[in-house]
Amino acid sequence: MINKKYERVVFAFFMGMFMSFIMSFIITYINVGFVENFISIWIKAFFIAFACAFPIITIVAPIVHKIVHKLVIKI
């Protein structure tokens, strides 16, 4: 198992991977449709999206967590 101190990095990795995978598929489909080389276009878009998403999530997630923590009513 992975040490708890790496939780944010592991979260950012998987969130970035899943979101990039799904979003790149949708945007690739919207832009080019299901063409003959769709898979190669999509995979290229996925890697580019993931390369952006992982560091962005690593930086933005703690900020979003703090905002949500302030907005949510504590019972």
Summary of the structure (lengths in Angstrom):
residues: 75
radius of gyration: 16.1
end to end distance: 33.0
largest distance: 54.7
contacts: 169
relative contact order: 0.15
helix: 84%
strand: 0%
